[in-house]
């Protein structure tokens, strides 16, 4: 949840990320170039993989997230209202990616994010430096409870299907703030873990195009009071350097409501949302 804070009269304001159209255009150009140069012709689509064959999925991505919400620490309330452009101006480092392993029936998914932002301002002739860090790691297990064959095969050799997969997992989150002024350094941070449950839906449109969505809820008072995560993507199957790959463009939302009555108290309610651009390598 990387952002810098703006005070807006104690109210939560929401800004809309505008750039999804440009992201989709970039994806279309990439997919078109890959299709023209490296896709196999329709009559040479790979044969079906062996039943229960395990595959490894590696997915680097970029999430252009805006951050909105509020924090209450020791009775001091701060409104968070930062567009992705605002975040980008103070961003020092950001790493995002996911991975998974599946045999088509069951699977494990992993998702990791880390970001560090910093800003400095003058206070009574001294420089106040603020460094914010945020991290997220999620692991989930899913099972294909329903599958309907649609006929034909994808470019990757799999059957074209519509599938529903319940998922359960754990999401760990951490936020930190480090301040330095006139040689004095102070660090504060919180971390928590949520159990989440939800469902994944997958739909092959044809040999190249597919849709994927996941919605889950968590918290239940064990980590956060409540959390909601949703994501949806349009995918395009292709080949890149002789490796099956799926280009993806979509949108992602993460809401978390965290309270720690033993720490002051500390309350943190945030909503992150924005377009996602990435690709998945299949091994």
C-alpha positions as CSV (number, residue, x, y, z in Angstrom):
1,X,0.0,0.0,0.0
2,X,2.5,2.5,-1.2
3,X,1.4,6.1,-1.4
4,X,1.9,9.5,0.1
5,X,-0.8,11.0,2.2
6,X,-3.0,14.0,1.4
7,X,-5.4,15.6,3.9
8,X,-8.8,16.1,2.4
9,X,-11.0,17.1,5.3
10,X,-11.2,13.6,6.7
11,X,-13.1,12.2,3.7
12,X,-12.2,9.3,1.5
13,X,-12.0,10.3,-2.2
14,X,-11.6,7.8,-5.1
15,X,-9.8,8.6,-8.4
16,X,-10.2,6.5,-11.5
17,X,-7.1,5.1,-13.3
18,X,-7.3,6.1,-16.9
19,X,-4.9,4.1,-19.0
20,X,-6.5,0.8,-19.5
21,X,-7.2,1.6,-23.1
22,X,-3.5,2.4,-23.7
23,X,-2.5,-0.8,-21.9
24,X,-4.9,-2.9,-24.1
25,X,-3.4,-1.3,-27.2
26,X,0.1,-2.2,-26.2
27,X,-1.0,-5.7,-25.5
28,X,-2.7,-6.0,-28.9
29,X,0.4,-4.8,-30.6
30,X,2.6,-7.3,-28.7
31,X,0.3,-10.1,-29.3
32,X,-0.1,-9.3,-33.0
33,X,3.7,-9.2,-33.5
34,X,4.2,-12.5,-31.6
35,X,1.4,-14.1,-33.6
36,X,2.8,-13.0,-37.0
37,X,6.4,-14.0,-36.2
38,X,6.2,-17.0,-33.9
39,X,2.8,-18.7,-33.7
40,X,2.5,-22.1,-35.2
41,X,0.0,-22.5,-38.0
42,X,-3.4,-23.9,-37.0
43,X,-2.7,-27.3,-38.5
44,X,0.3,-27.7,-36.2
45,X,-1.3,-26.9,-32.9
46,X,0.4,-29.2,-30.3
47,X,-1.2,-32.4,-29.5
48,X,-2.9,-32.9,-26.1
49,X,-0.5,-33.0,-23.1
50,X,-0.3,-36.2,-21.2
51,X,-3.0,-36.6,-18.5
52,X,-2.0,-35.2,-15.1
53,X,1.1,-33.7,-16.5
54,X,2.4,-31.1,-14.1
55,X,3.2,-27.6,-15.4
56,X,5.1,-24.6,-13.9
57,X,3.7,-21.1,-14.6
58,X,5.8,-18.0,-14.2
59,X,4.1,-14.6,-14.5
60,X,5.9,-11.2,-14.2
61,X,3.4,-8.3,-14.2
62,X,2.9,-4.6,-13.6
63,X,0.0,-3.4,-11.5
64,X,-0.6,0.3,-12.0
65,X,-2.5,0.7,-8.7
66,X,-3.9,3.8,-7.2
67,X,-4.3,3.9,-3.4
68,X,-7.1,5.3,-1.4
69,X,-8.2,5.1,2.2
70,X,-7.3,6.3,5.6
71,X,-5.1,5.5,8.6
72,X,-5.6,6.3,12.3
73,X,-2.6,6.0,14.5
74,X,-2.6,7.2,18.1
75,X,-5.7,9.3,17.4
76,X,-4.1,11.0,14.3
77,X,-6.1,10.5,11.1
78,X,-4.6,10.7,7.7
79,X,-6.5,10.4,4.4
80,X,-4.7,8.5,1.6
81,X,-5.6,9.6,-1.9
82,X,-2.8,8.8,-4.4
83,X,-3.2,8.0,-8.1
84,X,-0.7,5.7,-9.8
85,X,1.0,8.9,-11.2
86,X,1.5,10.2,-7.6
87,X,2.9,6.8,-6.5
88,X,5.3,6.7,-9.5
89,X,6.8,10.1,-8.6
90,X,8.0,8.8,-5.3
91,X,8.7,5.2,-6.2
92,X,12.2,3.8,-5.5
93,X,11.7,0.1,-6.1
94,X,8.8,-2.2,-7.1
95,X,8.9,-5.9,-7.8
96,X,5.8,-8.0,-8.7
97,X,5.3,-11.5,-9.9
98,X,3.3,-14.7,-9.5
99,X,4.0,-18.4,-10.1
100,X,2.1,-21.6,-9.9
101,X,2.2,-25.3,-10.5
102,X,-0.8,-27.4,-11.7
103,X,-1.8,-30.6,-13.4
104,X,-5.0,-29.2,-14.7
105,X,-7.1,-30.6,-11.8
106,X,-5.3,-29.2,-8.7
107,X,-2.8,-26.5,-8.3
108,X,-0.9,-24.1,-6.1
109,X,-0.5,-20.4,-6.8
110,X,1.9,-17.8,-5.4
111,X,1.8,-14.1,-5.7
112,X,4.4,-11.6,-4.3
113,X,4.7,-7.8,-4.3
114,X,7.2,-5.4,-2.8
115,X,7.4,-1.6,-3.1
116,X,9.4,1.2,-1.6
117,X,8.6,4.9,-1.9
118,X,10.4,7.9,-0.4
119,X,10.0,11.7,-0.2
120,X,11.8,14.5,1.6
121,X,10.7,17.9,2.7
122,X,12.2,20.8,4.7
123,X,11.1,21.2,8.4
124,X,12.5,24.1,10.3
125,X,15.7,24.1,8.3
126,X,16.3,20.3,8.6
127,X,15.4,17.7,6.0
128,X,12.6,15.3,6.9
129,X,12.8,12.0,5.0
130,X,10.0,9.5,4.8
131,X,10.5,6.0,3.5
132,X,7.4,3.8,3.0
133,X,7.6,0.1,2.4
134,X,4.8,-2.4,1.6
135,X,4.9,-6.1,0.9
136,X,2.4,-8.8,0.1
137,X,2.7,-12.5,-0.3
138,X,-0.2,-14.9,-1.0
139,X,-0.3,-18.6,-1.5
140,X,-3.5,-20.5,-2.6
141,X,-4.6,-24.0,-3.4
142,X,-7.3,-24.7,-5.9
143,X,-9.3,-27.6,-7.3
144,X,-11.1,-27.8,-10.6
145,X,-14.6,-28.7,-9.4
146,X,-16.4,-28.2,-12.7
147,X,-15.2,-28.4,-16.3
148,X,-17.1,-28.3,-19.6
149,X,-15.3,-29.1,-22.9
150,X,-15.9,-26.4,-25.6
151,X,-14.4,-28.3,-28.5
152,X,-11.1,-27.8,-30.1
153,X,-7.7,-27.1,-28.5
154,X,-5.8,-24.1,-27.5
155,X,-2.5,-23.0,-29.0
156,X,-0.8,-24.6,-26.0
157,X,-2.4,-28.0,-26.8
158,X,-4.9,-28.0,-24.0
159,X,-8.6,-28.7,-24.5
160,X,-10.7,-25.5,-24.7
161,X,-12.9,-25.5,-21.6
162,X,-15.0,-23.5,-19.2
163,X,-13.9,-24.3,-15.7
164,X,-14.7,-23.3,-12.1
165,X,-12.0,-23.7,-9.4
166,X,-12.7,-23.0,-5.6
167,X,-9.6,-21.6,-4.0
168,X,-8.4,-21.3,-0.3
169,X,-5.2,-19.7,0.9
170,X,-3.3,-17.2,3.1
171,X,-2.3,-13.6,2.3
172,X,0.4,-11.9,4.3
173,X,0.7,-8.2,4.3
174,X,3.3,-5.8,5.7
175,X,3.6,-2.0,5.8
176,X,6.4,0.1,7.2
177,X,7.4,3.7,7.7
178,X,10.9,5.0,8.4
179,X,11.5,8.7,9.3
180,X,14.7,10.6,9.8
181,X,15.1,14.2,10.9
182,X,18.2,15.9,12.3
183,X,20.0,12.6,12.8
184,X,17.0,11.0,14.6
185,X,15.6,7.9,13.0
186,X,12.3,6.2,13.8
187,X,10.8,3.1,12.3
188,X,7.2,1.8,12.6
189,X,5.6,-1.2,11.0
190,X,2.7,-3.7,11.1
191,X,2.2,-7.1,9.5
192,X,-0.8,-9.5,9.4
193,X,-2.0,-12.6,7.7
194,X,-5.4,-13.4,6.3
195,X,-7.1,-16.6,5.4
196,X,-9.1,-16.2,2.2
197,X,-11.6,-18.3,0.3
198,X,-13.0,-17.7,-3.1
199,X,-13.3,-19.0,-6.7
200,X,-11.5,-18.9,-10.0
201,X,-13.2,-19.0,-13.4
202,X,-11.5,-19.8,-16.7
203,X,-13.0,-19.7,-20.2
204,X,-11.3,-20.4,-23.5
205,X,-12.8,-18.2,-26.3
206,X,-10.8,-19.9,-29.0
207,X,-7.3,-21.3,-29.7
208,X,-5.7,-18.0,-28.8
209,X,-8.0,-15.9,-26.6
210,X,-9.2,-16.7,-23.0
211,X,-10.8,-15.1,-20.0
212,X,-9.8,-15.5,-16.3
213,X,-11.2,-14.1,-13.1
214,X,-10.8,-14.6,-9.4
215,X,-12.7,-13.2,-6.5
216,X,-12.0,-14.0,-2.8
217,X,-12.8,-12.7,0.6
218,X,-10.8,-12.9,3.8
219,X,-10.0,-11.6,7.2
220,X,-12.9,-12.8,9.3
221,X,-11.3,-11.0,12.3
222,X,-8.3,-13.2,12.3
223,X,-5.9,-10.8,10.5
224,X,-7.9,-8.0,9.1
225,X,-11.5,-7.3,10.0
226,X,-12.2,-7.8,6.3
227,X,-10.5,-8.1,3.0
228,X,-11.7,-8.5,-0.6
229,X,-9.6,-9.2,-3.7
230,X,-10.7,-9.4,-7.3
231,X,-9.0,-9.6,-10.6
232,X,-10.1,-10.3,-14.2
233,X,-7.9,-10.7,-17.3
234,X,-8.1,-11.1,-21.1
235,X,-5.4,-13.5,-22.2
236,X,-3.8,-14.3,-25.6
237,X,-1.9,-17.5,-26.2
238,X,1.3,-17.4,-28.2
239,X,4.9,-18.5,-28.5
240,X,7.9,-16.6,-27.4
241,X,11.4,-18.0,-27.9
242,X,9.9,-21.4,-28.4
243,X,8.2,-21.2,-25.0
244,X,4.4,-21.2,-24.6
245,X,3.3,-17.8,-23.3
246,X,0.0,-16.1,-22.5
247,X,-0.1,-12.2,-22.7
248,X,-2.6,-10.8,-20.2
249,X,-4.3,-7.4,-19.7
250,X,-6.9,-6.8,-17.0
251,X,-7.9,-5.0,-13.8
252,X,-7.2,-5.8,-10.1
253,X,-8.7,-4.6,-6.8
254,X,-7.6,-5.2,-3.2
255,X,-9.5,-3.9,-0.2
256,X,-8.1,-4.4,3.4
257,X,-9.5,-3.2,6.7
258,X,-6.9,-3.7,9.4
259,X,-7.2,-2.8,13.1
260,X,-4.9,-3.5,16.0
261,X,-6.5,-2.4,19.3
262,X,-3.3,-3.2,21.2
263,X,-1.1,-0.8,19.3
264,X,-2.3,2.6,20.1
265,X,-4.8,1.7,18.5
266,X,-3.8,1.4,14.9
267,X,-6.4,1.4,12.1
268,X,-5.7,1.1,8.4
269,X,-8.3,0.9,5.7
270,X,-7.1,0.9,2.1
271,X,-8.4,0.3,-1.4
272,X,-5.9,-0.4,-4.2
273,X,-7.1,-0.7,-7.8
274,X,-5.8,-0.3,-11.3
275,X,-5.0,-2.0,-14.6
276,X,-2.5,-4.9,-14.9
277,X,-0.3,-5.9,-17.8
278,X,1.7,-9.1,-17.7
279,X,2.6,-12.4,-19.3
280,X,2.7,-16.0,-18.2
281,X,5.4,-18.5,-19.3
282,X,4.4,-22.2,-19.3
283,X,7.0,-24.8,-18.7
